[in-house]
Amino acid sequence: MSAKSKRRRSQHKRSIAKAITWRITGSLDTFVIAWVITGSAHQGAAIGGTEIITKTVLYYFHERGWNRISFGLYDDYKSNK
């Protein structure tokens, strides 16, 4: 019986998908907060729209950086029978 070590890795497209869905959630939150604070839906949309781009890029690089370190990862051993 032999065992193979398999390290979990993620593809770039997974990081991109996670960044996009997280940004939608975060941007809606930013829009609502900015609207409440400024009293203007237009200003809220401008603030929310700007941070969509900047924070999506930042999140992508943050996610890829975390994929380069082993903190919190473990090896998944599967045996071939």
DADA-V450027 format. One record per residue. SS is DSSP state (H for helix, E for strand, - for the rest). Layout:
ss->SS
ss->SS
//
This chain:
ss->-
ss->E
ss->E
ss->E
ss->E
ss->E
ss->E
ss->-
ss->-
ss->-
ss->-
ss->H
ss->H
ss->H
ss->H
ss->H
ss->H
ss->H
ss->H
ss->H
ss->H
ss->H
ss->H
ss->H
ss->H
ss->H
ss->H
ss->H
ss->H
ss->H
ss->H
ss->H
ss->H
ss->H
ss->H
ss->H
ss->H
ss->H
ss->-
ss->-
ss->H
ss->H
ss->H
ss->H
ss->H
ss->H
ss->H
ss->H
ss->H
ss->H
ss->H
ss->H
ss->H
ss->H
ss->H
ss->H
ss->H
ss->H
ss->H
ss->H
ss->H
ss->H
ss->H
ss->H
ss->H
ss->H
ss->-
ss->-
ss->-
ss->-
ss->-
ss->-
ss->-
ss->-
ss->E
ss->E
ss->E
ss->E
ss->E
ss->E
ss->-
//
